[in-house]
């Protein structure tokens, strides 16, 4: 661990500070590319969600959507903060269990959970399985009989609400691979099957309308729709949900054009709507992922080559790229960056930030204002805590970066950098 006392964004020598530590020192100590997480910022965001719920006087659970970033260390932070988590694969479930995260606070999502994954969930007594389709109901029913177990479940519904977001991030509309469609009657059929299964304890209903959502309107509409569905289930099946899970999707500010809602704005409006719609408000669950870890993450790179083209923006290349952040190539996601060792210098140009991967589309930032740069400068891309490491890959046989947590002036390596030996560790001779 290393300790520094400066806690400002920029140090006296013009360097970017992260969690009280000079980012240039982090790059020197751990190498680049490097994922860095400010853990104080993560804890603060969780506290903001909790405070908003308590202010709204709602029973609640915060369930960290760990697909955004899933390693042992982050699950241990979530355990310390006494929140739930949701996982979407056997690998995420295994990682959480290895981290010592309590299984009764785990929700298991996914549209095509395998038999083995469901057995793993049942045998480890996960808190709740989010049922997504009829095949899964049948699989789980058979497993519970064989294992002589009972388990809590929730029905994932597609309520017909489409979020204003990238089309790949929309999940609540009728035409979706996720959940039981409400309009066609699938949800009613699923409800009947689950209520008739004595080994399944139906905890409630769930919906998720998308990701990177900035307005409150979609969430208010979702709350209205979920209460409407709950009332219909009460009339038809004499069932009132203990829990309504409104999913996640709260947007963050990746650049100056993004204007995210605050936790208090979202939760206060939802609370008002729920209290108007029903006398007995169920416990409300939300599943923030990106909004918890995204703004707390930084990716540090070392600047290398440069290509200058007359009358066009230059290309400034770094030692990472689409292998450690696929989102710009996949979603056309927009980020901002700073030169970490020149925070006190004026910007003099606009350049393309290019990755090192053998793809013309490997551009991390299309138009980035920069001061004068030289090879060896450290570039920090901001707000990369979500879907960076979790979507990282070994394209071009490049090792994945290390991950470092910083908190209160201390740094700790939580994921080692992959080596060339790691890349071939599963390969077999022919």
N, C-alpha and C positions, 0 to 999 in steps of 0.2 A: 504494500500500500504506500501511496505517496501523499504528502500533505502540503497544501499551499493555503495562504490566508486570504488571497485576493478573491473576491466573490462577485465582481462586476462582469458584465458581458464582454467588455474589452479591458485588457490589462494596461498597465502604464506604458508598456513597450509596444502597444498596438496589436496585441494578439487576441484572438477570440478565446473567451473563457467559457468552459462548460462545467457546471457544478462546482465552481471554485478552483478548477484546474486549467492551466494553460493548454489549449488544444494542440499547440505545436509540440509541447513536451509529450503529450499523449501519442502523437504521431511518431515521435522519435523513439519512445519506449516500446510501443506495441507494433509499429509498422503501419503501412497503408496498403490497400484500402482498409479502413477501420470503422466499424459501427460503434458509436458512443451513445449511451443513454444517461440522461440526467434523471436519477431516480427520485429526487425531491420533487421534480415537476410531475412525475407519474403519481406520487402520493398526493400531491395537491389537487390533481384533477379528480381523483377518487373521492377525496374529501369534499370537493365542490358538488359532486353528484349526491353524496350522502346528505350534505347540508340542505340542498334543494328539496330533496324528498321529505326531510324532517320539517322543513319550513312549510311544506304543503300538507303536512299531517297525513301522509299516506304510508301504509305498510308497504315495504319494498324489499327488493333484492337487486344488487348490482352484480351482473355476471359478465366477467371480462371475456370478450370474444377472442380467444387466444389464437385463432388463425392469423391474426394480425402480426403476432410475434410469439413464438412458442419455443422456449428453452427452459431448462430446469430453473434457472435463476429468476426468471420473471414469474413463474408459478410460486416460487418461494416468497417473492415480494407480495403477490396477491394473497397468499396465506397470512402474511404479517398484517395486511390491511383488512383481513376478515371479510373478503368478498367471495362470491361464487365465481366459477369459470365455466365456459362452454368449450367443448372440444368437438372436432369434426372428423376424427380418424382414430384408428387404433394407435397410430404413432403419437398423436398428441395426447391421447389418454395414457399411454405407457410413460411418456415423458413426465406428465403431471404426477402420476403415481410414484415414479422414481424420485421426483422432487419432494415427496412427502406431503403432497397436497391431499387434504381429506376428501375421500371419494364421495361422501354424502353431499358435498358442495359442487359436484361436477354435473353438468348437463351434457348429454351426448347428442349432437346434431349430425345431419348428413342425409343425402337423398338416396344413397345406395350402400348402406351399412352392410358389411358382409356377415355371414353366419359367425365366423370366428371373432369378429369385432363385437358382435352382440353378446356372444358367450363371455368374452373378456369383460364387458361392461357389467353383465349380470353377476359373474363370479367375484368381481371387485366391488359390488354393491354401489354402483354410481347413483347419484341422487335422483336423477330423472333422465329418461330416454325420450327424446323428441321424435315421435312417430311421424314419418314423412310419406308413407305410401302403404298400400294394402299388402304387398309382398312382405314388407317389414313387420306388419302386424302379425301375419301368419308365422314368419320366422321366430319372432320374439315369443309368441304364444307357445310354440313347440319347445323352445329353449327353456322357458319358465317351467313347463311341465316336466321336462327331463331333469332339470336342476332342482326341482321342488322349491322354487323361489317365487317371491312376489316382488314387484318393483313399481315405482312411480313412473307415470308416463304423461306426456302432454301431446296434444294434436297440433301439428304445424298446419296452418290454414293459408290458402291463397285467397285473400278477401276481395281481390279485384281492384286494388289501389296501386297505381304506378307512381313511383317517386320520380322527381325531376332530377335525373342523374344520368351517368353514362349507361348506355343500353345494356352493357354486360353486367352492370351493378344493380339492375332492376329485378326484384324477386317477388314482389307482392301482387303483381298483376295476374290475371287468369291464365294467360299463356306463359307458364313458367314451369321449369323442371322440378320446382320445390313444392311440397305440401299438397294437402287435400283441397280441391277446388270447392268453394262455397256455392257458387251459382248453379253448378251442375248437379248438386246433391251428393257429391263425394264426401263432403264433411259430415253430413248426416249419417251416411252409411258407415263411415269410420267410427263415429261416435257410438253407434249401436253395437258394433263389433267389440269395441274396447269395454264398454259398460257391461257387456255380457261375459267378459273374461274375468274370472275371479282372481287371477294372478296379477292383473293390471289394476293399479290404483290411479285413476285419472285425476291428475293434479290441476289441469287447466288447459287453456288454449293459447296458442302462440302464432304470431305473424311477424314477418320482417319485410319491409317494403323497399329496401335498397340501401345504398351506401353513398357517403359523401353528400348528404342532404343538408341544405342550408336553411330552409324555411320550416316553420312549425305547422303549416297547413296540412301536409301529408300525415303528420303524426296525430293531429287532432281528428282528421278524418278516419284514421285507423282506430283511434280510441272509440269514436262513435260506432264504427262498424263492428268492432269486437264486442261492445256492449249489446248491440243489436243482435249479434249472433248468440251471445250468452243468453239473452232473454228468450230467443227462439228455442235454444236447447233446453231451457228450463220448462217451457211450455210443452215441448215434444217429448223430452226424456226425463223431466223432473230432476235436472242436473244444473247446478249453479257452480261455476268454476271457483276454486280456491285461489287460483292465480290467473292473471292475464299478463302474458309476456308480449311486450310491444317491440321486441327486437332491438336493433341498434341502427347504425347508419348515420350518426351525427357527424357532420362535416368538420374539417379543420382548415385552417388557413395555410395553404401551400405557397400562395403568392398574394400580392397586394389586391388582386381582384376578388379574392375569396372573403366572404363575410359570414362566418359561422355563427349559429345561435349559441347562446350560453346555456348551461345546464339549468339554470334557474328559469330562463324563458321557456324552455321546452317543458319542464316538469310542472311549472305553475299553470301553464295553459292546459296541459293534459289533466292535471288535478281538477281544475275548474270544470272541464268537460265531463269527466267521470262522475263527479259529485252531482252534476245536474242530471245525468242520465240514469243513475241508479242509486237506490237507498243503501245498498250493501256493496260498497266498493271492494272488489277483491284485492289481494296483494298484487302489487305491480312490479314486474321484473323488466329490466332493460339489459341490453347486451352491448355495451360500448366496447369497442376494440381500438380502432384507429384513433378515436378521440382521447383515449387514455395514453397510448404509447407513441402516437405519431409525432406530436409536437416536441416530445422529449428526446427524439432521436436525431443524431447528426451522422453523416458519413464523411470521413476525412480521406482525401486523396492527395497524391503527390502529382504536381503538374510536370509533364514531360515535354513532348514535341509540340511544335506549333506550325501551322500552315497558313501563310498569308497569301491572299488572292487579290489582285488589284480591283478596286471598286466594290469588293464584297467583304462580308464579315469574315474574320479569321477563325480558324479552328484551333482551339486550345485543348490538347489531349491530356487525359489523366490516366492513372494506372488501374482504373476499374471501369465500370460501365454497366451494360445491360445484364451482366452476370450477377451483379450485386443489387441492381435496381432495374427491374424489367418494366416498371410501370410507364415510363415515358414512351418506350417502344410499343407496349401492349395497349395502353389506354390513352396515349398522348398526354399523359399527366405532366403538369407544369410545376417545376420547383424553382427555388431561388438559392443562390450560393454566395459565399463571401470568400475572399482570400484570407485565410485564418492568420497569417503572419503579417498582413498589411491592412488591418482594420482601420488604421488611421490615414490611409492613402486615398486620394481622390480617384474616382473612376474616370478613365480616359477613353475607353472603347467599349463596344458591344461585340461579343464573340460567341461562337458556338462552343459549348463544352462537349467535347467528343470523348467517347470511351475507347478502349483499346481492342474491343472485340471485332472480329472480321465480318462486320455487317455495316452497310452504309447507313442503316437506321439506328445505329448505336450512338445516339445523341442524347446525353443526359439533360441538357438545357439548350434550347434552340437559340435564344437571345439572352445573354447574360452580360450585364455591365460589370466591367473589371477595371482595377487599377493596372498599371504596368506589371506584367508578370514575367518570371524567369523559370526555367526548369528547376525543380526542387522546391518551389513554393507549395504551400499546403492549401488546397481548396476544400472548403467545408460546405456540403450541400445540406440545407436545413430541412427539418420536419420529415425525416426519413425513417422514423421509428416504426411505422406500420408497413408491412408488405415489402420490406427490403430483404432482411435476412430470411424471412419465412418463404419468400419466392426465389431466393438465390439459387444459382445453378453452376454447373461446371463446364459450361459451353467453352469451346476451344481449349478444354482441359486446364482451365484456370482454377486454382484453389479458392474456396470461399473465404471471405475475410474473418478476422477475429471480432469478438464482441466484448466491449468493456462497459461496466457500470461505473458511474461516478456519483458520489453523494457526500455532501458536507466536506468537500476538499479532499476526498480520498478516491482512488481509482482501484478497480478490481477486474481482472480478466475473468469472464464468465463463460466464454466459448473460445477455445483455442483456434488459431488460424490453421486451416487445412494445409497439408504438405503435399508435395508431389507423390510421396509414398502413400498417402491416404488415397490419392486419386486412383492408384492401381491396386489397392488392397483387396478389392473384390474381383479383379481380373484373373482369369485362368489361362494357362498356356494351351495352345491347340496342338 
